[in-house]
Amino acid sequence: MTGYERWDLVVVGAGPAGSTAALAALRVNPAARVLVLDAAEFPRDKVCGDGVAPHALDVLTGLGVDVGALTAGTAPIRDLRLTSPRGVTAVRRFARPAAVVPRALLDARLVAAARTAGAELRRHRIRSLTPTEEGVDVDGAFHARTVIGADGAESVVRRQCGARSAKAGTTAIALRGYTSAGPWPAAEQRLVMSTTHWPAYAWVFPVGDGTANVGYGELIRQKPPTRTHLTERLHALLPDCPPLTLRGHRLPLSPGRPDVGRGRVLLVGDAASLINPLTGEGIYYAVLSGSLAGAAAMTPDPAGEYRRSLHRLLGKHLRHTDALAMLTRMPALVDLATSAARDGQRAFDDLVEVGLGPGTISPALVTAMLRTSIGSALEHSRSLRE
Ligand SMILES: Cc1cc2nc3c(=O)[nH]c(=O)nc-3n(C[C@H](O)[C@H](O)[C@H](O)COP(=O)(O)OP(=O)(O)OC[C@H]3O[C@@H](n4cnc5c(N)ncnc54)[C@H](O)[C@@H]3O)c2cc1C
């Protein structure tokens, strides 16, 4: 294998998952030779709602990233206004504020942090992987002991290593744009769900600099919806929204038990279909899976170590969100959960943990939903008697 560049770790993709993987590997072994390959030149845009959960910032803080610098120029978002498919509205304060950081900024800042830690970034679109006795050959140009595939929803690494792609019925599509002209409060995130084409919702995520990220997404059924349909749905759910320039992208949602690679190839973030199927939130999973895979790559058993740590930290949560994704195909259940969140802070906080963090279906949330449903049944029978 003369002529090959030799690396301890090659990370394919420099989005949140890839940069975090590089950071985590270098945190375990600062002397490791870590190469990050990305098809794009940074800074680059990425179609996203730009919402960054506090849980994602926790992971990055644990890796020594200055999250103040990462979120600079944006303002903390303290409140959430949730409107359920049939119009129940809950407005409450987050237990911890969320951030909204345009991806052109967030990703460039994370790449810079990985480079400062010692990673080398090169512009290169990868096309092929070949397993060898000692590791993996990348495009006949690089040889790595371990490869981390962080190349997003259309992952070439996933296809090349033979991992399963997203199951039918677990991919969503969404589009988004930016506006500075919306009528919405500056420190409130807004989610408006809809029974039409359910599961589907529109969002408004203010950045804190006078602009807001506005978008709409729904599950892909037999064939992908058209841009015209998605744009019409956005304006139907957010009638005050001014005209926008919109861009769209696919979201491979978590199937509950994601396929995270083969041999010395580990998959992270969207490449492993790690997007919360209830909310479309993927940045927390991307940085968490990236951090676990990066650290695992520095051990003698990268695949085993990565699988075990991911299972320990997210296994139960992923099974719960998978079950909830099935149950919430019935919009009535989401109406009920939103009513419980409207009626009590504890139910609201638990819902946010499931939707944005590693939370599971908590007894407190189930009790609150039962209480709400019994309450409305009693009210209904009282109104029939009157
Ligand atoms: C419309 C929309 C709204 C969303 N809103 C939110 C939100 O508000 N909050 C949230 O948490 N999540 C949101 N998500 C999900 C989130 O965007 C993803 O989960 C997240 O970007 C995953 O990060 P990643 O690093 O795995 O992949 P990506 O961010 O997609 O990065 C992949 C990188 O790989 C590079 N690449 C691709 N192919 C190759 C190749 N062959 N060779 C080399 N490089 C390659 C790309 O250039 C890119 O830089 C949204 C998604 C969409 C589509």
The ligand as an SDF file (V2000), in Angstrom:
LIG
                    3D

 53 58  0  0  0  0  0  0  0  0999 V2000
  -35.4870   21.0710    7.1420 C   0  0  0  0  0  0  0  0  0  0  0  0
  -34.7900   20.4410    8.3030 C   0  0  0  0  0  0  0  0  0  0  0  0
  -34.9200   21.0100    9.5660 C   0  0  0  0  0  0  0  0  0  0  0  0
  -34.2270   20.4490   10.6620 C   0  0  0  0  0  0  0  0  0  0  0  0
  -34.2970   21.0920   11.8670 N   0  0  0  0  0  0  0  0  0  0  0  0
  -33.5570   20.6480   12.8990 C   0  0  0  0  0  0  0  0  0  0  0  0
  -33.5080   21.3920   14.1130 C   0  0  0  0  0  0  0  0  0  0  0  0
  -34.0820   22.4800   14.2440 O   0  0  0  0  0  0  0  0  0  0  0  0
  -32.7750   20.8960   15.1350 N   0  0  0  0  0  0  0  0  0  0  0  0
  -32.0940   19.7180   15.0220 C   0  0  0  0  0  0  0  0  0  0  0  0
  -31.4600   19.2970   16.0030 O   0  0  0  0  0  0  0  0  0  0  0  0
  -32.0990   19.0090   13.8700 N   0  0  0  0  0  0  0  0  0  0  0  0
  -32.7900   19.4570   12.8040 C   0  0  0  0  0  0  0  0  0  0  0  0
  -32.7510   18.7770   11.6090 N   0  0  0  0  0  0  0  0  0  0  0  0
  -31.8880   17.5820   11.4960 C   0  0  0  0  0  0  0  0  0  0  0  0
  -30.4120   18.0050   11.3710 C   0  0  0  0  0  0  0  0  0  0  0  0
  -30.2680   18.9290   10.3210 O   0  0  0  0  0  0  0  0  0  0  0  0
  -29.5170   16.7830   11.1070 C   0  0  0  0  0  0  0  0  0  0  0  0
  -29.8850   15.7570   11.9890 O   0  0  0  0  0  0  0  0  0  0  0  0
  -28.0450   17.1280   11.3200 C   0  0  0  0  0  0  0  0  0  0  0  0
  -27.5970   18.0350   10.3510 O   0  0  0  0  0  0  0  0  0  0  0  0
  -27.1830   15.8620   11.2550 C   0  0  0  0  0  0  0  0  0  0  0  0
  -25.8210   16.2000   11.3110 O   0  0  0  0  0  0  0  0  0  0  0  0
  -24.7370   15.2880   10.5820 P   0  0  0  0  0  0  0  0  0  0  0  0
  -23.4130   15.8530   10.9850 O   0  0  0  0  0  0  0  0  0  0  0  0
  -25.0370   13.8640   10.8140 O   0  0  0  0  0  0  0  0  0  0  0  0
  -24.9680   15.5050    9.0020 O   0  0  0  0  0  0  0  0  0  0  0  0
  -24.8940   16.8340    8.1130 P   0  0  0  0  0  0  0  0  0  0  0  0
  -25.1030   18.0220    8.9360 O   0  0  0  0  0  0  0  0  0  0  0  0
  -25.8030   16.5910    6.9580 O   0  0  0  0  0  0  0  0  0  0  0  0
  -23.3780   16.8620    7.5820 O   0  0  0  0  0  0  0  0  0  0  0  0
  -22.9290   15.9250    6.6260 C   0  0  0  0  0  0  0  0  0  0  0  0
  -21.6680   16.4710    5.9510 C   0  0  0  0  0  0  0  0  0  0  0  0
  -21.1510   15.4470    5.0910 O   0  0  0  0  0  0  0  0  0  0  0  0
  -20.7030   16.0280    3.8830 C   0  0  0  0  0  0  0  0  0  0  0  0
  -20.7580   14.9820    2.8420 N   0  0  0  0  0  0  0  0  0  0  0  0
  -21.8640   14.4030    2.3090 C   0  0  0  0  0  0  0  0  0  0  0  0
  -21.5050   13.4480    1.4160 N   0  0  0  0  0  0  0  0  0  0  0  0
  -20.1460   13.4220    1.4160 C   0  0  0  0  0  0  0  0  0  0  0  0
  -19.1690   12.6390    0.7080 C   0  0  0  0  0  0  0  0  0  0  0  0
  -19.5260   11.6860   -0.1630 N   0  0  0  0  0  0  0  0  0  0  0  0
  -17.8530   12.8850    0.9420 N   0  0  0  0  0  0  0  0  0  0  0  0
  -17.4760   13.8450    1.8310 C   0  0  0  0  0  0  0  0  0  0  0  0
  -18.3470   14.6130    2.5160 N   0  0  0  0  0  0  0  0  0  0  0  0
  -19.6680   14.3960    2.3270 C   0  0  0  0  0  0  0  0  0  0  0  0
  -21.6650   17.1880    3.6360 C   0  0  0  0  0  0  0  0  0  0  0  0
  -21.0630   18.1930    2.8090 O   0  0  0  0  0  0  0  0  0  0  0  0
  -21.9040   17.6890    5.0710 C   0  0  0  0  0  0  0  0  0  0  0  0
  -21.0180   18.7290    5.4260 O   0  0  0  0  0  0  0  0  0  0  0  0
  -33.4310   19.2840   10.4940 C   0  0  0  0  0  0  0  0  0  0  0  0
  -33.3090   18.7010    9.2200 C   0  0  0  0  0  0  0  0  0  0  0  0
  -33.9750   19.2760    8.1290 C   0  0  0  0  0  0  0  0  0  0  0  0
  -33.7970   18.6630    6.7700 C   0  0  0  0  0  0  0  0  0  0  0  0
  1  2  1  0
  2  3  1  0
  2 52  2  0
  3  4  2  0
  4  5  1  0
  4 50  1  0
  5  6  2  0
  6  7  1  0
  6 13  1  0
  7  8  2  0
  7  9  1  0
  9 10  1  0
 10 11  2  0
 10 12  1  0
 12 13  2  0
 13 14  1  0
 14 15  1  0
 14 50  1  0
 15 16  1  0
 16 17  1  0
 16 18  1  0
 18 19  1  0
 18 20  1  0
 20 21  1  0
 20 22  1  0
 22 23  1  0
 23 24  1  0
 24 25  2  0
 24 26  1  0
 24 27  1  0
 27 28  1  0
 28 29  2  0
 28 30  1  0
 28 31  1  0
 31 32  1  0
 32 33  1  0
 33 34  1  0
 33 48  1  0
 34 35  1  0
 35 36  1  0
 35 46  1  0
 36 37  1  0
 36 45  1  0
 37 38  2  0
 38 39  1  0
 39 40  1  0
 39 45  2  0
 40 41  1  0
 40 42  2  0
 42 43  1  0
 43 44  2  0
 44 45  1  0
 46 47  1  0
 46 48  1  0
 48 49  1  0
 50 51  2  0
 51 52  1  0
 52 53  1  0
M  END
$$$$
